[in-house]
């Protein structure tokens, strides 16, 4: 019997595959380590400049593509069977070597990148950034959020409520941007919601939020006031 093991990304990155609907299927390709009995299921990711980006499920228009940022140097699918492989800059789970990776108009490259995969334009968002100190280092959404949705963690498409008041939206976004980042945090448990930031270019940013710890994935540690506002909307 083979033993499946998810590789490369930390636990919270894996949780994103089950929640928030923000990550496209990253389990499409597997590699079985010869003689090891271990089957590796790669998450759909790319890594550049020390930052690991996860594929998002939403489709974006080609008009949102910026300039060429870089290109893929190594493809893991079909080439790496070791579950303890540590990703390197230039790695991609499923993108072919030489695939051009673009910036996304209106966003820092440390937050969003995009590339074509199987003729579809895939958006990648930063998940792990060892240089991030505050939420603003992870998510580039200042001045871009129109409203904030609160969705069910069990069904990420089920909206429990939405915050539309511009002043409250700005206040909550500012909390996210100013919050400290701890990507080593492993204490998230209890009530969870999917927080959806509706952006002014018609794209969204969806992240898991744990009410008890105040963590907005991944590792953005928010004050109690943020959780109170989210819960108030969720239970209406």
Helices and strands as residue ranges (DSSP letters): E 3-6, H 11-18, E 30-32, E 38-41, E 45-48, E 51-59, G 62-64, E 65-71, E 74-75, E 91-92, E 100-104, E 112-117, E 120-129, H 135-138, E 145-152, E 159-163, H 166-178, E 180-181, E 192-199, E 204-210, E 215-216, E 220-221, H 224-234
